[in-house]
Amino acid sequence: MSEPHRTAELEAILKDPGFCRHSTGHTAVVDWDADTGWSDPRVEPWRDLAMDPATLGLHYGQAVFEGLKAFRAMDGSVHLFRPEDHGRRLARSAARLAMAEMPAELFARACAALVAGDERWVPDGYGQSLYLRPLLIATEPDLGLRPSKRYRCVILAYPADPCFGAGFRPLSVTTSTETVRAVRGGTGEAKCAGNYAVSLLTRSEAQASGYDEVLWLDGLGRRRIEELSTMNVFLVWRDGTEPRVTTPPCDGTIVRGLTRDSLLTLATDRGIAVAEEHTTIDAVRAGLRSGRLAEVFACGTAGVVVPVGRLGIGGEDMTVDDGGEGPMTALLRNSLLDVQHGRTPDAHGWLQTILRADENGGRRV
Ligand SMILES: *Cc1c(COP(=O)(O)O)cnc(C)c1O
C-alpha cells in the first residue's frame, strides 16, 4: 500500500465535516421501470438529475427519502447501522404514496456499494459517521394524476459530525395550536417530502421567535405531543426512585424512528422502565412544574440524541430541569453510539459490515 489512505485535503474535511457540507462526489443509483423492474445498483459520479419539466414526481409529490449512517469502529472496520430496516421503512413510505417498493436487501446492497467505494470518507471520530441520504422519486413525464411507471433511487453520501460536543447546546422547542403536521390516515408515518414542506412555515415562525424547532401536537385534539419535524421525542420521569422513560406510540401520525426503536431496546436491555404512551401537553407542563418530568430529548439518525432544554407551551417559556443535558439522555446516547462504533457487542444484529479490520491495510483509529 504505497498510496496514502487519504489526501491532506480529505483529512482536513474529515476533521470538521459539519453536516452535509461535503459530498463524497459519488451516488448509488437504482432505477425501477414497470416493464423491467429494479435495475442493479450502480455507483456513479455525482451529477444533476435531468428531468422533463412535466415529471410526475415534481408535480404530485411522489418523493420519499431515508437517512442512515455508516460508522468506523475502533479497529478501523466500517459498518452500516440497520440498513435493511431503513430499506423496509423506505418501502413502507413508498407504498403509502403508491410508489414502487424496493426490496430491503437491494436497498442495503446499494448503500453498501456506495460506502465501500467511498470508504476513506468514513470519519474516525466517536459520533462521526458517513451520512447516507437515499431519495426515491417518480421520474416519468406525464401530467395525468396517476402513479408513475418509472422511479429512480439515488443515494447521496456525506461525512458528518455529531450534533453534540464542543459548541453544542440543548434545543429549545415550542408548540403550535394553529398548524398541524399530520393526522391519522394521512402521511405522517411516511418519510415523504410533503411532510417536511408542511412543517417549514411554522418552523420558520418558531425560529423567528428564538426557538430551534416545533414539538408537533396531534392533528385533531391538538393536545397530545407527537414528535419534532425530523426527530422523535422522549420524556424521562422521576417520580419514585427509578426513572421511567416514555415516548409517544407509533399510531400512524409519527415516523417510526429507528433511533427511537434502538433506544427503547437498549434501555430495556439495561433494565430501565420504558413505555410507549401518549402524553398531553398539559401533562408535560405539569410535570415540568412539579419536577417529575426531569428530562426531555429528541432523537433521530442525523442528530442521534439531543436534549431539549427549553419548551414554549401556550406562550409560557419553561426550562427542563436546569436547561442542560440530563443523565438518562447522556446514558442512552452513549449506549447507542457504543454499539454503532463497535465498542460494545452488537447483541441485536444491527451492524452490517462493509469493510473488515483486516481489509483496511492494518490502519487503526
Ligand atoms: C427521520 C425522522 C425521524 C427519525 O427517524 P430515524 O430512523 O431515527 O432517523 C423522526 N421523525 C421524523 C419526522 C423523521 O423524518
The ligand as an SDF file (V2000), in Angstrom:
LIG
                    3D

 15 15  0  0  0  0  0  0  0  0999 V2000
  -36.4330   10.5240   10.0660 C   0  0  0  0  0  0  0  0  0  0  0  0
  -37.3890   11.0100   11.0720 C   0  0  0  0  0  0  0  0  0  0  0  0
  -37.3660   10.5870   12.4050 C   0  0  0  0  0  0  0  0  0  0  0  0
  -36.2610    9.7380   12.9750 C   0  0  0  0  0  0  0  0  0  0  0  0
  -36.0890    8.5060   12.3430 O   0  0  0  0  0  0  0  0  0  0  0  0
  -34.7090    7.7420   12.4910 P   0  0  0  0  0  0  0  0  0  0  0  0
  -34.9550    6.4230   11.8410 O   0  0  0  0  0  0  0  0  0  0  0  0
  -34.4250    7.6280   13.9190 O   0  0  0  0  0  0  0  0  0  0  0  0
  -33.6920    8.5600   11.7770 O   0  0  0  0  0  0  0  0  0  0  0  0
  -38.3640   11.0270   13.2560 C   0  0  0  0  0  0  0  0  0  0  0  0
  -39.3160   11.8730   12.8300 N   0  0  0  0  0  0  0  0  0  0  0  0
  -39.3570   12.3170   11.5680 C   0  0  0  0  0  0  0  0  0  0  0  0
  -40.4510   13.2360   11.1600 C   0  0  0  0  0  0  0  0  0  0  0  0
  -38.3970   11.9050   10.6490 C   0  0  0  0  0  0  0  0  0  0  0  0
  -38.4130   12.3670    9.4080 O   0  0  0  0  0  0  0  0  0  0  0  0
  1  2  1  0
  2  3  1  0
  2 14  2  0
  3  4  1  0
  3 10  2  0
  4  5  1  0
  5  6  1  0
  6  7  2  0
  6  8  1  0
  6  9  1  0
 10 11  1  0
 11 12  2  0
 12 13  1  0
 12 14  1  0
 14 15  1  0
M  END
$$$$
